[in-house]
């Protein structure tokens, strides 16, 4: 074996050069491809600021949702309170009105039982005609009792009606008699037969009255006769 070097085959040398120039054809990765990515160092302050901003937005959204929920609950409770307050006010007014009506009914019932006594006192007072000293003393005592009774009625709000000469009002008067009258116009009260009373503007007892029917048929016939006589007399004088 001689000391001369064996030449490298040309075809193998060309293939090696091709693989070096185009490593993708050989299925091998290049050193640049196989190298691990170098991590980029991050800024701790920027990361903390971003996290804090995210947390602030989340807290703000949560608080906003809670505020909206509380606002709706407040409106609901406020509406319920207003309705309950209105119902209670109506109930209080109705109770007060019912109590007042009941009080008036009781007062009217009680006073209606006393009114006949007042009528008898009034009739007896009108019939008294004291002549002697003893009768005059009795008359004064009677007048004193009648005055006390009338004053007590006034304190309770009872007032007598004044009806003579007034137009007939069925809400205040009860017509017992109707008669013609040449002096009083039709539907005017001629006479009071029984006094009526009111309790604080409310009718306690209707007044029994006599009502005028106006001039009777005799008056109209007489007026026609006078007119005819005047006409005849005028013709005779002419």
Wavefront OBJ file of the C-alpha trace (Angstrom):
o trace
v 0.000 0.000 0.000
v 1.584 3.186 -1.091
v 1.583 6.473 0.966
v -0.561 8.336 -1.635
v -3.974 9.680 -0.392
v -7.166 8.163 -1.779
v -9.237 10.780 -3.596
v -12.829 11.584 -2.227
v -15.515 10.552 -4.714
v -16.855 13.468 -6.611
v -20.489 12.381 -6.408
v -20.404 12.206 -2.599
v -18.730 15.593 -2.399
v -21.430 17.177 -4.584
v -24.216 15.605 -2.491
v -22.673 16.909 0.706
v -22.475 20.412 -0.724
v -26.138 20.182 -1.770
v -27.249 19.152 1.715
v -25.292 21.967 3.300
v -26.852 24.542 1.000
v -30.444 23.102 1.225
v -30.914 21.476 4.623
v -34.736 21.243 4.121
v -34.227 18.565 1.495
v -32.417 16.343 3.956
v -35.258 16.459 6.550
v -32.936 17.908 9.140
v -33.617 21.122 11.039
v -31.247 23.971 10.829
v -29.499 25.207 13.959
v -31.553 28.395 13.754
v -34.781 26.387 13.702
v -33.897 24.143 16.599
v -32.751 26.971 18.819
v -35.149 27.701 21.787
v -36.876 31.192 21.805
v -35.239 33.643 24.097
v -37.778 34.969 26.651
v -38.332 38.728 26.563
v -38.050 40.202 30.017
v -41.467 41.888 31.134
v -41.966 45.147 33.122
v -43.306 44.318 36.632
v -44.827 47.784 37.133
v -46.729 47.660 33.823
v -48.116 44.218 34.647
v -49.237 45.385 38.096
v -50.908 48.504 36.624
v -52.775 46.444 34.037
v -54.001 44.041 36.719
v -55.132 46.870 38.975
v -57.023 48.526 36.110
v -58.791 45.274 35.314
v -59.740 44.786 38.968
v -61.034 48.399 39.205
v -63.272 47.941 36.169
v -64.651 44.698 37.594
v -65.361 46.305 40.980
v -67.008 49.311 39.286
v -69.277 47.084 37.224
v -70.215 45.083 40.303
v -70.998 48.208 42.316
v -73.034 49.642 39.449
v -75.106 46.455 39.247
v -75.682 46.483 43.020
v -76.677 50.165 42.896
v -79.211 49.493 40.147
v -80.653 46.586 42.147
v -80.936 48.735 45.269
v -82.576 51.522 43.244
v -85.229 49.160 41.912
v -85.854 47.780 45.397
v -86.157 51.335 46.726
v -88.728 52.278 44.071
v -90.707 49.109 44.800
v -90.725 49.716 48.560
v -91.547 53.389 48.077
v -94.552 52.490 45.896
v -95.760 49.995 48.500
v -95.361 52.592 51.242
v -97.321 55.205 49.282
v -100.162 52.755 48.634
v -100.284 51.691 52.302
v -100.235 55.334 53.432
v -103.087 56.212 51.041
v -105.130 53.204 52.184
v -104.586 54.110 55.827
v -105.582 57.741 55.212
v -108.778 56.625 53.463
v -109.491 54.204 56.306
v -108.949 56.957 58.894
v -111.274 59.351 57.055
v -113.918 56.655 56.640
v -113.720 55.769 60.335
v -114.013 59.419 61.316
v -116.998 59.893 59.010
v -118.695 56.753 60.312
v -118.135 57.818 63.914
v -119.588 61.264 63.199
v -122.626 59.726 61.495
v -123.138 57.361 64.422
v -122.857 60.235 66.882
v -125.460 62.237 64.955
v -127.799 59.253 64.756
v -127.597 58.715 68.504
v -128.090 62.440 69.185
v -131.067 62.622 66.803
v -132.660 59.572 68.345
v -132.246 60.927 71.871
v -133.361 64.464 71.085
v -136.382 63.238 69.129
v -137.636 61.621 72.315
v -137.241 64.909 74.226
v -138.921 67.167 71.640
v -142.492 66.273 72.723
v -141.595 67.432 76.232
v -140.412 70.740 74.782
v -143.682 71.046 72.836
v -145.690 70.538 76.009
v -143.601 73.118 77.854
v -144.199 75.587 75.042
v -147.971 74.994 74.966
v -148.236 75.338 78.730
v -146.188 78.536 78.685
v -148.493 80.073 76.092
v -151.624 79.137 78.033
v -150.465 80.598 81.335
v -152.108 83.883 82.161
v -150.998 84.807 85.678
v -153.398 87.087 87.492
v -152.394 86.657 91.112
v -148.972 86.867 92.745
v -148.940 83.120 93.264
v -149.708 82.462 89.582
v -147.042 84.975 88.590
v -144.441 83.161 90.698
v -145.430 79.873 89.074
v -145.186 81.519 85.674
v -141.642 82.749 86.420
v -140.575 79.275 87.550
v -142.061 77.756 84.433
v -140.292 80.292 82.225
v -136.999 79.580 83.991
v -137.301 75.832 83.363
v -138.235 76.401 79.743
v -135.246 78.731 79.251
v -132.854 76.138 80.725
v -134.233 73.518 78.383
v -133.883 75.800 75.346
v -130.309 76.753 76.336
v -129.379 73.077 76.663
v -130.745 72.463 73.182
v -128.729 75.378 71.811
v -125.518 74.005 73.319
v -126.205 70.686 71.582
v -126.657 72.472 68.241
v -130.450 72.233 68.088
v -132.225 75.212 66.516
v -135.956 75.737 65.830
v -137.186 76.463 62.306
v -138.898 79.693 61.350
v -141.360 78.734 58.620
v -144.305 81.146 58.495
v -144.282 83.151 55.268
v -141.500 80.967 53.799
v -141.868 78.997 50.543
v -142.921 75.420 51.114
v -139.868 73.131 51.127
v -140.593 69.378 51.335
v -137.094 68.772 52.723
v -137.952 70.960 55.747
v -141.740 71.058 55.949
v -144.559 68.555 56.020
v -147.818 69.964 54.635
v -150.758 68.910 56.782
v -153.325 71.304 55.311
v -153.679 73.299 52.099
v -156.253 76.044 51.846
v -156.963 78.969 49.528
v -155.925 82.427 50.640
v -156.516 85.833 49.152
v -153.684 87.353 51.173
v -150.893 84.756 50.811
v -149.455 83.603 47.519
v -149.547 79.988 46.446
v -147.087 77.538 48.027
v -146.250 79.825 50.954
v -146.558 78.621 54.534
v -149.579 80.207 56.214
v -149.265 78.713 59.685
v -146.952 76.503 61.720
v -148.878 73.677 63.366
v -145.889 71.978 65.000
v -142.410 73.462 65.264
v -139.599 71.809 63.374
v -136.016 71.546 64.578
v -132.562 71.184 63.019
v -129.412 69.681 64.494
v -126.293 71.374 63.099
v -128.047 71.979 59.785
v -129.539 68.486 59.670
v -133.304 68.087 59.947
v -134.151 66.707 63.353
v -137.909 66.980 62.894
v -139.927 68.360 59.995
v -142.253 71.259 60.685
v -145.952 70.543 60.323
v -147.408 73.452 58.349
v -150.487 74.812 56.578
v -149.770 75.853 52.977
v -151.575 78.424 50.869
v -153.213 77.439 47.601
v -153.456 81.049 46.476
v -156.714 82.852 45.716
v -159.636 80.455 45.459
v -162.040 80.076 42.537
v -164.494 82.509 44.171
v -161.897 85.254 43.999
v -161.346 84.773 40.264
v -165.139 84.747 39.635
v -165.536 87.895 41.718
v -162.738 89.622 39.814
v -164.368 88.674 36.512
v -167.765 89.967 37.766
v -166.211 93.274 38.824
v -164.553 93.628 35.453
v -167.842 92.919 33.690
v -169.730 95.414 35.870
v -167.159 98.049 35.100
v -167.519 97.447 31.392
v -171.329 97.680 31.526
v -171.218 100.848 33.577
v -168.844 102.387 31.081
v -171.160 101.603 28.182
v -174.178 103.076 29.986
v -172.318 106.244 30.848
v -171.253 106.646 27.251
l 1 2 3 4 5 6 7 8 9 10 11 12 13 14 15 16 17 18 19 20 21 22 23 24 25 26 27 28 29 30 31 32 33 34 35 36 37 38 39 40 41 42 43 44 45 46 47 48 49 50 51 52 53 54 55 56 57 58 59 60 61 62 63 64 65 66 67 68 69 70 71 72 73 74 75 76 77 78 79 80 81 82 83 84 85 86 87 88 89 90 91 92 93 94 95 96 97 98 99 100 101 102 103 104 105 106 107 108 109 110 111 112 113 114 115 116 117 118 119 120 121 122 123 124 125 126 127 128 129 130 131 132 133 134 135 136 137 138 139 140 141 142 143 144 145 146 147 148 149 150 151 152 153 154 155 156 157 158 159 160 161 162 163 164 165 166 167 168 169 170 171 172 173 174 175 176 177 178 179 180 181 182 183 184 185 186 187 188 189 190 191 192 193 194 195 196 197 198 199 200 201 202 203 204 205 206 207 208 209 210 211 212 213 214 215 216 217 218 219 220 221 222 223 224 225 226 227 228 229 230 231 232 233 234 235 236 237 238
